Amino acid sequence: MAVDTKKLEQFLGQFVTDLGATVHAGMVVIGDRLGLYKALVASPLTPAELAATSAPSISLPGRNRRRKK
């Protein structure tokens, strides 16, 4: 069976586009939960200003914990 390379390229192009949209949707949810969009409502901010304004408290699992022996 011969592979139609044109159809394969179209499929892969659509796949990569859809995958990028899916990842971006997750980033939007994270930004919303951190309050980044609410901070940007009043005026545009630089990344440094946004960080100072919203000041999200992020705790990564496993960080700053002592190992149990």
C-alpha positions in Angstrom: 0.0 0.0 0.0 1.4 3.3 -1.1 1.5 6.2 1.4 0.0 9.5 0.1 2.6 11.9 1.4 0.5 15.0 0.7 -2.4 13.6 2.9 0.2 12.5 5.5 1.7 16.0 5.7 -1.8 17.6 6.0 -2.7 15.2 8.8 0.6 15.9 10.7 0.1 19.6 10.2 -3.3 19.5 11.7 -2.1 17.2 14.5 0.6 19.7 15.5 -1.8 22.6 15.4 -4.3 20.8 17.6 -1.6 19.7 20.0 -0.4 23.3 20.3 -3.9 24.5 21.0 -4.4 21.9 23.7 -1.2 22.9 25.5 -2.1 26.6 25.2 -5.5 26.0 26.8 -3.8 24.5 29.8 -1.6 27.6 30.1 -4.7 29.8 30.0 -6.2 27.9 32.9 -3.0 28.3 35.0 -2.8 32.0 34.2 -6.4 32.4 35.3 -5.9 30.5 38.6 -2.8 32.6 39.3 -4.8 35.8 38.8 -2.6 37.0 35.9 -5.5 38.1 33.7 -7.2 40.1 36.5 -3.9 42.0 37.1 -3.8 42.9 33.4 -7.3 44.3 33.2 -6.3 47.8 34.4 -3.4 48.3 32.0 -0.7 46.5 30.1 2.2 45.4 32.3 5.7 44.2 31.7 6.5 40.7 33.0 8.3 42.1 36.0 5.4 44.4 36.9 3.0 41.6 36.5 5.0 39.4 38.8 5.1 42.2 41.4 1.4 42.9 41.1 -0.1 39.5 41.2 2.7 37.9 43.4 1.4 34.4 43.1 2.6 32.0 45.8 3.7 28.9 44.1 4.7 25.8 46.1 6.3 23.0 44.2 5.8 19.5 45.6 9.0 18.2 47.2 10.7 21.6 47.5 11.9 22.9 50.8 11.1 19.7 52.6 13.5 17.7 54.7 14.1 14.2 53.7 12.7 11.7 56.0 15.2 9.1 57.2 
